[in-house]
Amino acid sequence: MVTSAATKRNWFTHPAIATGIAVNVFVLGLAVAWSGPDPKQLWRLLGEDGIVEWMQFLCFTVIAGLLAFATVERARQPGAGRLELLALGGLSVVVALAAIEEISWFQRVLQVQSPDFFLQNNRQAETNLHNLAVGSGSLHKNVILKLIVIVGLTHNLVLPLLARSRPAVRDFVERFGLYLPPLAASIPYLVLVILSHLLIDHPRKGELGEMFGAVHYLATVFGAYFVGVATRRAPLFENANDGRRLSTLFAMMLVFLLFVAWLLSAGVGATGA
């Protein structure tokens, strides 16, 4: 296993990690500032087709593209394992599907009527799977969210903490083509999720935590696979100068994604409850 010189960096100062944290802090600050007497502002942020939902879609879309690119590049390298390529390629497809599900397969954008099945079985009468009725709630609330919490805590806190004293844990994860986020990125992410539940009183405040996760994973996927943030595997861009330039461009793109999400929420017409 090749050890990248990039693993010696201070991750708080890395542009990808720092920008991801800054974007999430800004959105939480925006939610707090808009939690005033006028509910329309907060609905503009958290409602259907709002800023937060579009930001999730954009981040998931870019993550899927990054993982697909990493899969192709890893396949070209000698000694690439089938399991590694299957894991990366499979994750790319799963994240792409999550992105499309997030905006109900462009249904509201294209103003397409839902088929009868979804009108009868979807909690929001939309063409997506994650809001299908399950018991008294939806598939998203009763199943998917619980899985996200378990996987998120394990991947961002439990395994990285174990890897600090047991490097074999990181080696095992990376053998499957995966990575562990640096604690310097994971801890702010988890703290922001907790703060969003404590500071925001809104029926859709959970959307904030989901967006924080999308931004967090976009930053750490880029960092791990492209410039070697907190990984022992050689990154796709091993040259330090190339990695620095690419990281700066990535930071600019991440801020631009938030700007695009804001424009999309206005274009589609996010409204209040």
C-alpha positions as CSV (number, residue, x, y, z in Angstrom):
1,M,0.0,0.0,0.0
2,V,1.4,3.4,-1.0
3,T,1.6,6.1,1.6
4,S,0.8,9.5,0.3
5,A,2.8,12.5,1.5
6,A,-0.6,14.3,1.7
7,T,-1.6,12.3,4.8
8,K,0.8,14.5,6.8
9,R,-1.2,17.7,6.2
10,N,-3.2,19.6,8.8
11,W,-6.8,18.9,7.6
12,F,-8.3,22.0,9.2
13,T,-6.4,24.1,6.7
14,H,-7.0,22.0,3.7
15,P,-9.2,23.9,1.2
16,A,-11.6,21.1,0.5
17,I,-12.3,20.4,4.2
18,A,-12.3,24.0,5.4
19,T,-14.6,25.1,2.6
20,G,-17.0,22.2,3.3
21,I,-17.2,23.2,6.9
22,A,-17.6,26.9,6.1
23,V,-20.5,26.2,3.7
24,N,-22.3,24.2,6.3
25,V,-21.7,26.8,9.0
26,F,-23.0,29.5,6.7
27,V,-26.2,27.5,6.0
28,L,-26.8,26.8,9.7
29,G,-26.3,30.5,10.4
30,L,-28.8,31.4,7.6
31,A,-31.3,29.0,9.2
32,V,-30.9,30.6,12.6
33,A,-31.1,34.1,11.1
34,W,-34.3,33.2,9.2
35,S,-36.0,31.6,12.3
36,G,-37.8,34.8,12.9
37,P,-41.5,35.8,12.9
38,D,-41.8,35.4,9.1
39,P,-41.9,31.6,8.4
40,K,-41.6,32.2,4.6
41,Q,-37.9,32.8,4.8
42,L,-37.1,29.5,6.6
43,W,-39.5,27.6,4.2
44,R,-37.5,29.1,1.3
45,L,-34.4,27.4,2.8
46,L,-35.9,24.1,4.0
47,G,-39.1,23.5,2.0
48,E,-39.6,21.4,-1.1
49,D,-37.4,22.7,-3.9
50,G,-35.7,25.0,-1.4
51,I,-32.0,25.9,-1.2
52,V,-31.1,23.0,1.1
53,E,-32.8,20.4,-1.1
54,W,-31.2,21.6,-4.3
55,M,-27.8,21.7,-2.5
56,Q,-28.2,18.1,-1.6
57,F,-29.0,17.2,-5.2
58,L,-26.0,19.1,-6.6
59,C,-23.6,17.6,-4.0
60,F,-24.9,14.0,-4.6
61,T,-24.6,14.5,-8.4
62,V,-21.0,15.7,-8.1
63,I,-20.1,12.9,-5.7
64,A,-21.4,10.4,-8.1
65,G,-19.3,11.9,-10.9
66,L,-16.2,11.9,-8.7
67,L,-16.7,8.3,-7.7
68,A,-17.3,7.3,-11.3
69,F,-14.1,9.1,-12.4
70,A,-12.1,7.5,-9.6
71,T,-13.5,4.0,-10.6
72,V,-12.3,4.5,-14.2
73,E,-8.9,5.8,-13.1
74,R,-8.4,3.0,-10.6
75,A,-9.3,0.4,-13.2
76,R,-6.4,1.7,-15.4
77,Q,-3.9,1.2,-12.6
78,P,-2.1,-2.1,-12.3
79,G,-3.2,-4.4,-9.6
80,A,-6.7,-2.9,-9.2
81,G,-8.9,-5.4,-7.4
82,R,-12.4,-6.3,-8.7
83,L,-13.9,-5.8,-5.3
84,E,-12.4,-2.4,-5.0
85,L,-13.8,-1.4,-8.5
86,L,-17.2,-2.9,-7.7
87,A,-17.4,-0.9,-4.4
88,L,-16.5,2.4,-6.0
89,G,-18.6,1.9,-9.1
90,G,-21.6,0.6,-7.0
91,L,-21.3,3.7,-4.7
92,S,-21.3,6.0,-7.7
93,V,-24.6,4.4,-9.0
94,V,-26.2,4.5,-5.5
95,V,-25.3,8.2,-5.0
96,A,-26.6,9.1,-8.5
97,L,-29.9,7.4,-7.7
98,A,-30.0,9.3,-4.4
99,A,-29.5,12.6,-6.2
100,I,-32.4,11.9,-8.6
101,E,-34.6,10.7,-5.8
102,E,-34.0,13.9,-3.9
103,I,-35.8,15.9,-6.5
104,S,-38.3,13.2,-7.3
105,W,-36.8,12.4,-10.7
106,F,-37.3,16.0,-11.9
107,Q,-41.1,15.6,-11.5
108,R,-41.8,19.0,-10.1
109,V,-39.3,20.7,-12.5
110,L,-40.9,19.1,-15.5
111,Q,-44.4,19.4,-13.9
112,V,-45.2,15.7,-14.6
113,Q,-48.2,14.1,-12.8
114,S,-47.4,11.1,-10.5
115,P,-48.7,7.7,-11.6
116,D,-51.6,6.3,-9.6
117,F,-49.3,4.0,-7.6
118,F,-47.4,6.9,-6.2
119,L,-50.5,9.0,-5.6
120,Q,-51.9,6.2,-3.5
121,N,-48.7,5.0,-1.7
122,N,-46.3,7.9,-1.5
123,R,-46.6,10.2,1.6
124,Q,-46.1,13.3,-0.6
125,A,-47.9,11.9,-3.7
126,E,-44.6,12.2,-5.6
127,T,-42.7,9.9,-7.9
128,N,-40.0,8.7,-5.6
129,L,-39.2,5.6,-3.5
130,H,-37.9,7.2,-0.2
131,N,-41.3,8.6,0.7
132,L,-43.3,5.4,0.1
133,A,-45.6,4.7,3.1
134,V,-44.2,2.2,5.6
135,G,-46.4,1.7,8.7
136,S,-47.4,5.1,10.2
137,G,-44.5,6.9,8.4
138,S,-42.4,6.7,5.3
139,L,-39.6,4.5,4.1
140,H,-37.3,7.5,4.6
141,K,-38.2,8.2,8.2
142,N,-38.8,4.7,9.4
143,V,-35.9,2.9,7.7
144,I,-33.4,5.0,5.7
145,L,-32.8,7.7,8.4
146,K,-32.0,5.0,11.0
147,L,-29.5,3.4,8.6
148,I,-28.0,6.8,7.9
149,V,-27.5,7.4,11.6
150,I,-25.9,4.0,12.2
151,V,-23.7,4.1,9.1
152,G,-22.8,7.8,9.6
153,L,-21.7,7.4,13.2
154,T,-19.7,4.2,12.4
155,H,-18.0,5.7,9.3
156,N,-17.3,9.2,10.7
157,L,-16.6,8.5,14.4
158,V,-16.2,4.9,15.5
159,L,-13.9,3.6,12.7
160,P,-11.7,6.8,12.5
161,L,-11.2,6.7,16.3
162,L,-10.3,3.0,16.2
163,A,-7.9,3.7,13.3
164,R,-6.0,6.1,15.4
165,S,-4.7,3.3,17.6
166,R,-5.2,0.4,15.2
167,P,-3.9,1.3,11.7
168,A,-5.1,-2.1,10.5
169,V,-8.7,-0.8,10.6
170,R,-7.9,1.9,8.0
171,D,-5.9,-0.6,5.9
172,F,-8.9,-3.0,6.0
173,V,-11.3,-0.2,4.8
174,E,-9.0,1.0,2.1
175,R,-8.5,-2.5,0.8
176,F,-12.1,-2.4,-0.4
177,G,-11.5,0.9,-2.2
178,L,-13.2,2.9,0.5
179,Y,-11.9,5.6,2.9
180,L,-12.3,7.0,6.4
181,P,-13.0,10.7,6.8
182,P,-10.6,12.7,8.9
183,L,-11.9,13.5,12.4
184,A,-11.2,17.1,11.7
185,A,-14.0,17.0,9.1
186,S,-16.3,14.5,10.8
187,I,-16.5,16.1,14.3
188,P,-17.6,19.6,12.9
189,Y,-20.1,17.8,10.7
190,L,-21.7,15.9,13.6
191,V,-21.7,18.9,15.8
192,L,-23.5,21.0,13.2
193,V,-26.1,18.2,12.8
194,I,-26.7,18.3,16.6
195,L,-26.9,22.1,16.6
196,S,-29.4,22.1,13.8
197,H,-31.8,20.1,15.9
198,L,-31.2,22.2,19.0
199,L,-31.4,25.6,17.4
200,I,-34.0,25.3,14.7
201,D,-37.7,24.8,15.3
202,H,-39.2,23.7,12.0
203,P,-40.9,20.5,10.7
204,R,-38.3,20.0,8.1
205,K,-35.2,20.8,10.1
206,G,-33.8,17.3,9.4
207,E,-33.1,18.5,5.9
208,L,-30.3,20.6,7.3
209,G,-28.5,17.5,8.7
210,E,-28.9,15.7,5.3
211,M,-27.4,18.7,3.5
212,F,-24.5,18.9,6.0
213,G,-23.8,15.2,5.2
214,A,-23.9,15.8,1.4
215,V,-21.5,18.6,1.7
216,H,-19.3,16.7,4.1
217,Y,-19.1,13.7,1.9
218,L,-18.4,15.8,-1.2
219,A,-15.4,17.4,0.5
220,T,-14.0,14.2,1.9
221,V,-14.6,12.1,-1.2
222,F,-12.7,14.7,-3.2
223,G,-10.0,14.9,-0.5
224,A,-9.5,11.1,-0.1
225,Y,-9.5,10.0,-3.8
226,F,-8.1,13.0,-5.6
227,V,-5.5,14.6,-3.3
228,G,-4.9,12.0,-0.6
229,V,-6.5,13.6,2.5
230,A,-6.2,11.2,5.5
231,T,-5.6,8.1,3.4
232,R,-2.6,5.8,2.8
233,R,-3.6,5.1,-0.8
234,A,-1.9,7.1,-3.5
235,P,-4.3,9.9,-4.7
236,L,-5.2,10.4,-8.4
237,F,-3.2,13.6,-8.3
238,E,0.1,12.8,-6.6
239,N,1.9,15.9,-7.6
240,A,1.7,18.4,-4.7
241,N,1.4,21.4,-6.9
242,D,-1.3,19.8,-9.0
243,G,-3.2,18.8,-5.9
244,R,-3.0,22.3,-4.5
245,R,-4.4,23.9,-7.7
246,L,-7.1,21.3,-7.9
247,S,-8.1,21.8,-4.3
248,T,-8.4,25.6,-4.8
249,L,-10.7,25.0,-7.8
250,F,-12.7,22.5,-5.8
251,A,-13.2,25.0,-3.0
252,M,-14.4,27.6,-5.5
253,M,-16.8,25.1,-7.1
254,L,-18.3,24.1,-3.7
255,V,-19.2,27.8,-3.0
256,F,-20.6,28.0,-6.5
257,L,-22.8,25.0,-5.9
258,L,-24.5,26.8,-3.0
259,F,-25.0,29.8,-5.3
260,V,-26.6,27.6,-7.9
261,A,-28.8,25.9,-5.3
262,W,-30.1,29.3,-4.3
263,L,-30.8,30.2,-7.9
264,L,-32.6,26.9,-8.6
265,S,-34.8,27.4,-5.5
266,A,-35.9,30.7,-6.9
267,G,-36.4,29.3,-10.5
268,V,-38.5,26.4,-9.5
269,G,-40.4,28.5,-7.0
270,A,-39.8,27.2,-3.5
271,T,-42.8,28.3,-1.4
272,G,-43.9,28.0,2.2
273,A,-46.1,25.3,3.7
